[in-house]
């Protein structure tokens, strides 16, 4: 038997960890099944009883004896720290800021770093650690910073485990529940700059002491220490009371109460409780309303894993008219009257689409919802119960092609393209060598019949060409989802470019597709092809602030598509060659170009970005704006644009209006996130009737249809 001892001096006294490793000779392997964890624990306890409870003049108290693989893993980690004495630190927190950094920061830390910082504060104080910079490899399995509400790396007291690169607008800030904290840095062979952190002692928030009584007609409150991570072991109560006859609406403009492995339907660990229901996880929108003039909001955090928490804005309202001039959702959320019974779930609880009388231009779903007539038989389940797609099938012995045509069943998977679009051979086991409109074409001419095969982290082509050139479409910085926020965060859209013409400031947008090529719209340059009149700004967020991270470039050449039609906006695409290449950074990074076979499904959520006018005829934005829009299927797109779209165009937006690109956004990217987290450019802002008008979605140049032209010019 071999043993390892590790002593950890805690504020409460001396805590000793004793690790015993039992080595069984190979000749006695048959007794291994008899060596259970219970028998090991009993043997250890018996030995302690026989050996006494004093070591010299020091009394020893045994608080717990366990035997498990999990415990061994934790003690092994402590053993690694002991072997790395140069990276073991004991820090004392005071009420003034002190600093510590990862090894060799701001240079890259050594490989296989195993570092530990034990931080203590006086009794009655907690510890807050704020990471001013944070850059660890984005692989939390092998590279991470783990922070504990104790002085040992016990997962039951873990506050958080983080990796990746964080922007200055989304710093990592954590708080302990008491006067001790442990910070661990674990890395493998990947080297990054690491972190710089400051730590301070702050008064402890005792469980049950947070929260307050609120009586103002409107106000706001947050989780403790927001926007820093809330501490473990808290229970807070806010009691809101407004005048009789009024009701209370609470809206969260940040909600992050996430914990690994928690079922968000039960929320059995950290949660916010309102009206008897618990909420946890990360929520895009959360609006709740009371039934009386009082409302209690409870917040609970357990001993492990915390998060940024929440910010609540509350308002007293008249229950007779909760949304003056608007439609009131069941939750209390207010939407435009035009969005009521328009066939779209704007309330997110379907309350705006219930009990509606469908008009003659709408289809009545079996569940009572109303949908536009042209949604029927478009191969998309628009009703939710598929009733708009029932009775749309072909004959008994027939199958339907992707374009709606019917073919005999025996033609399916027969090795021939019987459907004009080749959809009859897409999902066939024997169709590996059959090429059709849906096939991804490898460089060696091999055809892959798989939807969106490129850059999906699976090698489908025998030559690996489907996974080449995939260092794109990633956002180096980690970002929060801010409910209702439209200002883009720093580095949130690192491929976005601002195009300035002479002294007019931003007039169009573009996207980075390589270090020397940008993608934009042809109509931005049809009368302005003199390259010296243009400047490009990459890594820009705010037009009036151009710091050292912004890269300014001139243009070497402007190439518009030879088939561009200024009357119809067909082939509205241009390529811009930079005079000097870009340096890729945290805020400057290329977007992925989709293969010509890439599918952006109708209903997919995508984002359009730019510095265009905030509304039709309005002023331009100074801060980069983002808008989430939906891809609209081609049938609907053609209907609402009265046949003006070509196969080189796609529609995206909302038929109800309200969200759209606008003047000044032209040339900017419409990007969609793939299942593996890569962002691909689906469209280029091209044209539209007005901005955000009802039944007038934005029309974009369809990148997939012009992918080969881009390749011919740029070799990308």
C-alpha positions in Angstrom: 0.0 0.0 0.0 1.3 3.5 -0.9 -0.1 6.7 0.7 -0.2 10.4 -0.1 -0.9 13.2 2.5 -2.0 16.7 1.6 -2.6 19.4 4.3 -4.7 22.5 3.5 -4.7 25.2 6.2 -8.3 26.6 6.3 -9.7 29.5 8.2 -11.5 27.0 10.5 -8.4 25.0 11.3 -6.3 22.3 9.7 -8.1 20.2 7.2 -6.2 17.0 6.3 -6.8 14.9 3.2 -5.4 11.4 3.3 -5.3 9.3 0.1 -4.6 5.6 0.4 -3.9 3.6 -2.8 -4.2 -0.1 -2.5 -2.1 -2.2 -4.9 -3.2 -5.8 -5.4 -0.6 -8.2 -6.7 -1.4 -9.8 -10.0 -1.5 -13.3 -8.3 -4.4 -12.1 -6.2 -6.6 -10.5 -8.9 -9.5 -12.9 -8.1 -10.2 -11.0 -4.8 -10.8 -7.6 -6.6 -14.6 -8.1 -6.6 -14.5 -8.4 -2.8 -12.8 -5.0 -2.4 -15.9 -2.9 -2.2 -16.0 0.8 -1.2 -18.0 -0.1 1.9 -15.3 -2.6 3.1 -12.6 -0.1 2.5 -14.3 2.6 4.6 -15.0 0.1 7.4 -11.3 -0.9 7.4 -10.2 2.7 7.6 -12.6 3.5 10.5 -11.5 0.4 12.4 -7.9 1.5 12.0 -8.6 5.0 13.3 -10.4 3.6 16.3 -7.5 1.4 17.2 -4.9 4.0 16.5 -6.4 6.7 18.7 -7.3 10.4 18.0 -4.1 12.2 18.9 -1.0 12.9 16.9 1.6 14.0 19.3 0.0 16.9 21.3 -2.6 17.7 18.5 -6.1 16.3 18.8 -7.4 14.9 15.5 -11.1 14.8 14.6 -12.4 12.6 11.9 -15.3 14.3 10.1 -15.8 11.9 7.2 -14.3 8.9 5.6 -15.3 8.0 2.1 -14.0 5.8 -0.7 -14.9 6.5 -4.3 -13.4 7.0 -7.7 -14.7 10.6 -7.6 -12.9 11.3 -4.4 -9.7 9.8 -5.8 -10.0 12.0 -8.9 -10.2 15.1 -6.6 -7.2 14.0 -4.5 -5.2 13.2 -7.6 -5.8 16.8 -8.7 -4.5 18.0 -5.4 -1.5 15.7 -5.9 -0.8 17.4 -9.2 -0.8 20.8 -7.6 1.7 19.6 -5.0 4.0 18.5 -7.8 3.7 22.0 -9.3 4.8 24.0 -6.3 5.7 27.0 -8.4 2.1 27.3 -9.3 0.5 27.1 -5.9 -0.4 30.3 -4.2 -2.1 31.3 -0.9 -3.7 34.8 -1.1 -5.3 37.1 1.5 -8.2 39.2 0.3 -8.7 42.7 1.8 -11.1 45.5 1.1 -8.7 47.0 -1.6 -8.1 45.4 -4.9 -5.2 42.9 -5.3 -4.2 41.2 -8.5 -3.1 37.7 -9.7 -2.4 36.3 -13.1 -2.0 33.0 -14.9 1.7 32.0 -15.4 3.6 34.3 -17.8 0.6 36.4 -18.6 0.1 38.3 -21.0 2.4 35.8 -22.8 1.1 32.3 -23.3 1.0 30.0 -20.2 3.1 26.8 -20.3 1.7 23.5 -21.5 0.1 21.2 -18.9 -0.3 24.0 -16.4 -1.7 23.0 -13.0 -2.2 26.1 -10.9 -4.1 26.8 -7.8 -4.9 30.0 -5.9 -6.3 29.6 -2.4 -7.9 32.9 -1.3 -9.0 33.7 2.2 -10.8 36.7 3.7 -11.5 37.8 7.3 -14.6 36.4 9.0 -17.8 38.1 7.9 -16.5 38.8 4.4 -16.9 37.1 1.1 -14.5 37.2 -1.9 -15.2 38.7 -5.3 -12.9 37.9 -8.2 -13.1 39.9 -11.4 -11.2 38.7 -14.5 -10.1 41.7 -16.4 -8.8 39.6 -19.2 -9.7 35.9 -19.9 -8.5 33.8 -22.7 -8.3 30.0 -22.3 -8.7 27.5 -25.2 -12.4 27.0 -26.0 -12.4 23.4 -24.8 -13.7 23.1 -21.3 -13.0 19.3 -21.2 -9.2 19.8 -21.1 -8.6 23.6 -20.7 -10.5 25.5 -18.1 -10.6 27.7 -15.0 -12.6 26.1 -12.2 -13.7 28.2 -9.2 -14.9 26.7 -5.9 -16.7 27.9 -2.8 -14.2 26.0 -0.7 -10.4 25.3 -0.5 -10.6 21.9 -2.2 -11.6 21.1 -5.8 -14.9 19.5 -4.7 -17.5 19.6 -7.5 -20.3 19.9 -5.0 -18.9 23.3 -4.1 -18.0 24.4 -7.7 -19.1 28.0 -8.5 -18.3 27.8 -12.2 -16.1 26.2 -14.8 -15.2 28.5 -17.7 -13.0 28.5 -20.9 -12.8 30.4 -24.2 -12.3 34.1 -24.8 -14.4 36.8 -23.1 -14.8 40.3 -24.4 -14.5 43.3 -22.0 -18.3 43.8 -22.2 -18.9 40.3 -20.8 -16.3 39.8 -18.0 -16.2 36.8 -15.7 -16.9 38.0 -12.1 -17.6 35.5 -9.3 -18.4 35.7 -5.6 -18.0 33.3 -2.8 -20.6 32.6 -0.1 -18.1 32.8 2.7 -14.5 33.8 3.4 -12.7 31.2 1.3 -12.4 30.5 -2.4 -10.3 28.3 -4.7 -9.3 29.1 -8.3 -7.8 26.3 -10.4 -6.2 26.6 -13.9 -6.0 23.3 -15.8 -4.6 23.2 -19.4 -3.2 20.6 -21.9 -0.9 21.4 -24.8 -2.9 24.3 -26.1 -1.3 27.6 -25.0 -3.2 30.9 -24.6 -2.6 34.2 -22.8 -4.6 33.1 -19.8 -6.1 35.7 -17.4 -5.5 38.7 -15.2 -7.8 38.9 -12.2 -8.4 41.2 -9.2 -9.8 40.0 -5.9 -11.4 41.9 -3.1 -13.1 41.2 0.3 -16.7 42.3 0.4 -19.3 42.0 3.2 -21.0 38.6 3.2 -24.6 38.4 2.0 -26.3 36.1 4.5 -28.9 33.6 3.3 -32.3 35.2 3.7 -30.9 38.7 4.1 -31.3 39.8 0.4 -34.4 41.1 -1.2 -36.6 44.0 -0.2 -40.1 45.4 -0.1 -41.0 47.6 -3.2 -44.0 50.0 -3.3 -43.1 52.4 -6.2 -45.4 52.0 -9.3 -42.4 51.0 -11.3 -38.8 50.0 -10.6 -36.2 47.3 -11.0 -34.1 44.9 -9.0 -31.4 42.3 -9.7 -29.9 39.1 -8.4 -27.2 39.8 -5.8 -23.9 41.3 -7.2 -25.4 41.5 -10.7 -23.9 41.5 -13.3 -21.3 39.4 -11.4 -22.2 35.8 -10.7 -24.5 35.6 -7.7 -23.1 33.8 -4.6 -23.9 30.2 -3.7 -26.2 29.5 -0.7 -28.7 32.3 -1.0 -32.4 32.8 -0.5 -33.8 36.2 -1.5 -37.4 37.5 -1.4 -38.7 40.7 -3.1 -42.3 41.7 -2.2 -43.9 44.1 -4.6 -47.0 46.0 -3.6 -48.8 48.6 -5.7 -52.1 50.5 -5.2 -55.4 48.5 -5.0 -57.0 47.8 -8.4 -53.6 47.6 -10.1 -51.7 44.6 -11.2 -47.9 44.0 -11.5 -46.0 43.0 -14.6 -42.3 41.9 -14.4 -40.1 41.7 -17.4 -36.6 40.1 -17.4 -34.1 41.8 -19.6 -31.5 39.3 -18.5 -32.2 35.8 -17.3 -29.3 33.3 -16.8 -29.8 30.9 -14.0 -28.0 27.9 -15.6 -26.5 24.9 -13.9 -25.0 21.8 -15.6 -27.3 18.8 -15.8 -30.4 20.5 -14.5 -33.8 19.7 -16.0 -35.3 23.2 -16.8 -38.8 21.8 -16.3 -38.2 21.0 -12.6 -35.5 23.6 -11.6 -34.5 21.6 -8.6 -31.3 23.6 -7.8 -31.0 27.3 -8.6 -34.3 29.0 -9.6 -36.5 32.1 -9.6 -40.0 31.4 -8.2 -43.0 33.5 -9.2 -46.6 32.7 -8.6 -45.7 29.2 -7.4 -43.7 28.3 -10.5 -39.9 27.9 -10.7 -37.8 29.2 -13.6 -34.2 28.4 -14.5 -31.9 28.1 -17.5 -31.4 30.9 -20.1 -34.5 32.6 -21.5 -35.0 34.7 -24.5 -38.1 36.3 -23.2 -39.8 36.1 -19.8 -42.8 38.3 -18.9 -45.1 37.4 -16.0 -48.1 39.2 -14.5 -49.8 39.0 -11.1 -53.5 38.5 -10.5 -53.6 40.9 -7.5 -51.8 44.1 -6.5 -49.0 42.2 -4.8 -46.4 39.9 -6.1 -43.6 37.9 -4.4 -40.4 37.0 -6.3 -38.2 34.3 -4.7 -34.6 33.5 -5.6 -32.7 30.4 -4.4 -29.1 29.3 -5.1 -27.7 26.1 -3.7 -24.1 25.3 -2.8 -22.8 24.7 -6.3 -22.6 26.4 -9.7 -23.9 29.9 -10.0 -24.4 32.2 -13.0 -25.0 35.9 -14.0 -28.5 35.9 -12.6 -31.2 38.3 -13.7 -32.4 41.9 -13.9 -36.2 42.6 -13.5 -38.1 45.6 -14.4 -41.6 45.8 -12.8 -44.5 48.0 -13.7 -48.0 48.5 -12.2 -50.7 48.3 -14.8 -54.5 48.7 -15.2 -55.9 45.1 -15.6 -58.8 46.6 -17.7 -56.3 48.0 -20.2 -52.9 46.4 -19.7 -51.5 47.4 -23.0 -52.9 50.8 -24.2 -53.1 50.8 -28.0 -51.7 47.3 -28.2 -52.7 43.6 -27.8 -52.0 42.0 -24.4 -50.6 38.5 -24.4 -51.6 36.2 -21.6 -48.2 36.7 -20.0 -48.7 40.5 -20.0 -46.3 41.1 -22.9 -47.6 43.7 -25.3 -47.5 43.4 -29.1 -48.8 45.5 -31.9 -52.5 45.1 -32.7 -51.7 44.1 -36.3 -49.8 41.1 -34.9 -53.0 39.7 -33.4 -54.4 36.8 -35.4 -51.8 37.2 -38.2 -50.7 33.6 -38.1 -47.4 34.2 -36.3 -46.7 33.3 -32.7 -45.6 36.8 -31.5 -46.5 36.3 -27.9 -44.5 33.1 -27.7 -47.3 31.4 -25.7 -49.7 31.4 -28.8 -52.2 33.6 -26.9 -52.3 36.1 -29.8 -53.3 33.3 -32.2 -56.1 31.7 -30.2 -59.8 32.2 -30.7 -59.2 33.9 -34.1 -61.6 34.1 -37.0 -59.6 33.4 -40.1 -60.3 35.7 -43.1 -60.7 34.6 -46.7 -57.0 34.9 -47.3 -56.1 32.5 -44.5 -56.2 28.8 -44.0 -57.9 27.5 -40.8 -55.7 24.9 -39.1 -57.2 21.9 -37.3 -56.0 23.5 -34.0 -57.8 26.7 -34.8 -54.8 28.8 -35.9 -54.9 30.9 -39.0 -52.2 30.7 -41.7 -51.9 32.3 -45.1 -53.5 30.3 -47.9 -50.2 30.1 -49.7 -48.7 28.2 -46.7 -50.9 25.2 -47.6 -49.0 22.2 -49.2 -45.6 24.0 -49.2 -44.0 21.1 -47.4 -43.6 23.1 -44.2 -45.6 22.3 -41.0 -46.8 25.9 -40.5 -49.9 24.9 -38.4 -47.9 22.9 -35.9 -50.3 20.0 -36.2 -49.4 19.4 -39.9 -53.0 20.0 -41.0 -51.8 22.5 -43.7 -49.8 19.6 -45.2 -52.5 16.9 -45.1 -54.2 15.8 -48.3 -51.2 17.1 -50.2 -49.7 13.7 -51.0 -49.4 12.2 -54.5 -51.3 9.1 -55.6 -51.1 5.7 -53.8 -48.1 4.4 -55.8 -46.3 7.7 -56.0 -43.9 9.8 -54.1 -43.5 13.5 -54.0 -40.3 15.3 -55.2 -38.9 18.3 -53.4 -40.3 20.6 -56.0 -43.8 19.1 -55.6 -43.8 16.8 -58.6 -45.1 13.2 -58.2 -43.1 10.2 -59.5 -43.7 6.4 -59.2 -42.4 4.8 -56.0 -40.2 2.4 -58.0 -38.2 5.4 -59.1 -37.1 6.2 -55.6 -33.4 5.3 -55.0 -33.0 3.7 -58.4 -29.7 5.5 -59.1 -31.3 8.0 -61.5 -32.5 11.5 -61.0 -36.2 11.1 -61.8 -37.1 14.3 -59.9 -35.9 17.4 -61.6 -34.1 18.5 -58.4 -32.7 15.0 -57.6 -34.5 14.8 -54.3 -35.5 11.1 -55.0 -31.9 10.0 -54.6 -30.9 12.2 -51.6 -31.4 9.7 -48.6 -30.5 6.5 -50.4 -27.9 4.2 -49.0 -26.9 3.1 -52.5 -26.7 6.7 -53.8 -23.2 7.5 -52.6 -22.0 8.0 -56.2 -25.1 9.6 -57.6 -24.9 13.3 -58.1 -27.9 15.6 -58.0 -28.9 19.1 -57.0 -28.5 18.3 -53.3 -25.1 16.6 -53.5 -22.1 18.2 -52.0 -19.3 18.0 -54.7 -15.9 17.0 -53.3 -12.7 18.3 -54.9 -12.1 14.8 -56.3 -15.5 14.9 -57.9 -17.0 12.5 -55.4 -20.7 13.3 -54.5 -21.9 13.3 -50.9 -25.7 13.0 -50.5 -25.9 14.6 -47.1 -27.6 17.9 -46.2 -25.0 20.6 -45.5 -22.0 18.3 -45.4 -19.4 21.1 -45.4 -17.7 22.1 -42.2 -19.9 19.9 -40.0 -16.8 18.4 -38.3 -17.4 15.0 -40.0 -15.1 13.9 -42.8 -17.5 12.9 -45.6 -15.3 13.3 -48.7 -12.5 10.7 -49.1 -10.2 13.6 -49.8 -11.4 15.6 -46.8 -12.3 18.6 -48.9 -15.7 19.0 -47.1 -13.7 20.0 -44.0 -11.1 22.2 -45.7 -11.3 26.0 -45.4 -13.4 25.8 -42.2 -11.5 28.3 -40.1 -14.4 30.7 -40.5 -17.9 31.5 -39.1 -16.8 31.5 -35.5 -17.1 34.3 -32.9 -13.9 34.3 -30.8 -15.6 36.1 -28.0 -18.3 34.5 -25.8 -21.4 36.6 -25.6 -24.5 36.8 -23.5 -28.0 36.8 -24.8 -29.5 40.2 -23.7 -33.3 40.0 -23.9 -34.6 42.7 -26.3 -31.2 44.1 -27.0 -30.5 45.3 -30.5 -27.1 46.9 -30.1 -24.4 44.4 -31.2 -21.8 43.5 -28.6 -18.0 43.9 -29.1 -16.8 41.2 -31.5 -20.3 39.7 -31.8 -20.3 39.9 -35.6 -16.5 39.9 -36.5 -17.1 39.5 -40.2 -19.2 42.8 -40.5 -17.5 45.6 -42.4 -18.5 49.3 -42.7 -18.0 50.9 -46.2 -17.4 54.6 -46.2 -17.7 56.7 -49.4 -15.6 59.8 -49.4 -16.8 62.0 -46.5 -20.3 60.6 -46.4 -19.5 58.0 -43.6 -21.1 54.6 -43.7 -23.2 54.0 -46.8 -23.1 50.2 -47.2 -22.0 47.1 -45.5 -19.9 44.1 -46.5 -18.7 40.8 -45.0 -15.2 39.4 -44.7 -14.7 36.2 -46.6 -10.9 36.1 -46.5 -8.0 38.3 -45.4 -8.1 40.1 -48.7 -11.7 39.8 -50.1 -15.0 41.3 -49.0 -18.5 40.4 -50.2 -21.1 43.1 -50.8 -24.0 44.2 -53.0 -23.5 45.4 -56.6 -26.0 48.2 -56.3 -23.6 50.0 -53.8 -21.0 50.5 -56.5 -22.9 50.7 -59.8 -22.1 54.4 -60.1 -19.2 54.6 -57.7 -16.5 52.2 -59.0 -13.5 54.5 -58.3 -11.6 52.6 -55.6 -9.9 55.6 -54.1 -13.3 57.0 -53.0 -13.8 54.1 -50.6 -12.5 53.1 -47.2 -13.4 49.9 -45.4 -13.5 49.5 -41.6 -13.3 46.0 -40.1 -13.7 45.3 -36.4 -15.8 48.4 -36.0 -18.8 48.6 -33.5 -19.4 52.3 -33.0 -19.0 54.6 -36.0 -17.6 57.5 -33.9 -15.1 55.3 -32.0 -12.2 53.8 -34.0 -9.7 52.3 -31.5 -6.7 50.3 -32.3 -8.7 47.1 -32.9 -10.4 48.7 -35.9 -8.6 47.9 -39.2 -8.9 50.5 -42.0 -8.2 49.4 -45.5 -8.4 50.9 -49.0 -9.7 49.0 -52.0 -7.6 47.5 -54.8 -10.5 46.5 -57.0 -14.3 46.4 -57.2 -15.8 43.6 -59.1 -19.6 43.6 -59.7 -21.4 40.6 -61.3 -21.5 41.1 -65.1 -25.2 40.1 -65.1 -26.3 42.6 -62.5 -29.6 44.2 -63.4 -30.2 47.6 -61.8 -33.9 47.4 -62.6 -34.6 44.1 -61.0 -31.6 43.8 -58.6 -30.9 40.4 -60.0 -27.3 39.2 -59.5 -26.9 41.9 -56.9 -23.4 40.9 -55.7 -19.9 42.4 -55.7 -16.5 41.4 -54.6 -14.1 43.9 -53.1 -10.3 43.2 -53.1 -8.4 45.0 -50.3 -5.1 46.8 -51.0 -3.6 45.2 -47.9 -4.7 42.0 -46.1 -6.5 42.0 -42.8 -5.1 40.6 -39.6 -7.6 38.2 -38.1 -8.2 39.0 -34.4 -10.9 38.6 -31.8 -13.0 41.2 -33.6 -12.0 40.6 -37.2 -12.8 37.2 -38.6 -14.3 35.7 -41.8 -17.8 34.3 -42.3 -18.2 30.9 -43.9 -19.4 30.8 -47.4 -22.0 28.0 -48.0 -21.6 25.3 -50.7 -24.0 25.8 -53.6 -25.9 22.8 -52.2 -26.3 24.3 -48.7 -29.9 24.4 -47.5 -31.2 27.3 -45.4 -34.6 25.9 -44.4 -37.7 28.0 -44.3 -38.4 29.2 -40.8 -34.7 29.2 -39.8 -33.6 32.0 -37.5 -30.9 34.1 -38.9 -29.4 37.5 -38.2 -28.9 40.6 -40.3 -26.5 43.4 -39.2 -25.6 46.9 -40.2 -25.5 50.6 -39.3 -28.5 51.5 -41.5 -31.3 53.8 -40.5 -33.2 52.7 -37.4 -36.5 53.1 -39.2 -37.7 54.1 -42.7 -36.6 57.7 -43.3 -35.0 57.8 -39.9 -31.5 58.6 -38.7 -28.6 56.1 -39.1 -27.4 54.0 -36.3 -24.1 54.8 -34.6 -23.7 51.4 -32.9 -23.9 48.2 -35.0 -27.4 46.9 -35.0 -28.5 43.2 -35.1 -31.9 41.8 -36.0 -33.2 38.3 -35.8 -35.2 37.3 -38.8 -36.8 34.2 -40.3 -36.1 32.6 -43.7 -39.3 32.8 -45.6 -40.1 29.9 -48.0 -39.8 30.6 -51.7 -43.5 30.2 -52.5 -44.5 32.8 -49.9 -41.6 35.0 -51.0 -42.8 35.0 -54.6 -46.4 35.7 -53.6 -45.7 38.7 -51.3 -43.3 40.3 -53.8 -45.7 39.7 -56.6 -43.3 37.6 -58.6 -40.4 40.0 -58.5 -37.9 37.5 -56.9 -35.6 35.4 -59.1 -33.8 32.2 -58.1 -30.8 34.4 -57.1 -32.9 36.0 -54.3 -34.4 34.9 -51.0 -36.7 36.6 -48.5 -36.2 36.9 -44.8 -37.9 38.8 -42.1 -41.5 38.8 -40.7 -44.6 39.2 -42.8 -46.1 41.2 -39.9 -43.3 43.7 -40.3 -41.5 45.4 -37.5 -38.0 43.8 -38.1 -36.0 44.3 -41.2 -32.8 45.7 -42.8 -33.1 49.3 -43.9 -31.3 52.0 -45.9 -27.5 51.9 -45.2 -27.6 48.1 -44.5 -27.2 47.3 -48.2 -24.4 44.9 -48.9 -24.3 43.6 -45.3 -24.6 39.9 -44.4 -27.6 37.7 -43.5 -26.0 34.9 -41.5 -27.4 31.7 -40.1 -25.9 29.3 -37.5 -25.4 25.7 -38.3 -26.1 22.7 -36.0 -22.4 22.6 -35.0 -22.2 26.3 -34.2 -20.6 27.6 -37.5 -22.1 30.7 -39.0 -22.7 30.7 -42.8 -23.7 33.7 -45.0 -27.1 33.0 -46.5 -27.7 36.3 -48.1 -26.6 39.9 -48.9 -28.9 42.8 -48.1 -30.3 43.8 -51.5 -33.7 45.4 -51.7 -37.2 45.7 -50.2 -40.3 47.9 -50.3 -39.7 50.4 -47.5 -38.4 49.0 -44.2 -40.1 46.5 -41.9 -43.5 46.9 -43.6 -46.3 44.3 -43.3 -46.1 41.6 -46.0 -42.9 43.3 -47.3 -40.0 41.2 -46.1 -36.4 42.0 -46.9 -35.0 40.5 -50.2 -31.5 39.2 -50.1 -29.0 38.0 -52.8 -28.9 34.2 -52.4 -25.2 33.4 -51.9 -25.6 29.7 -52.7 -26.7 30.5 -56.3 -23.6 32.7 -56.8 -21.1 30.5 -54.9 -19.3 29.3 -58.0 -18.8 32.9 -59.4 -17.3 33.9 -56.0 -14.9 30.9 -56.3 -13.9 31.7 -59.8 -12.9 35.3 -58.9 -11.4 34.7 -55.5 -10.4 31.1 -55.4 -12.1 30.8 -52.0 
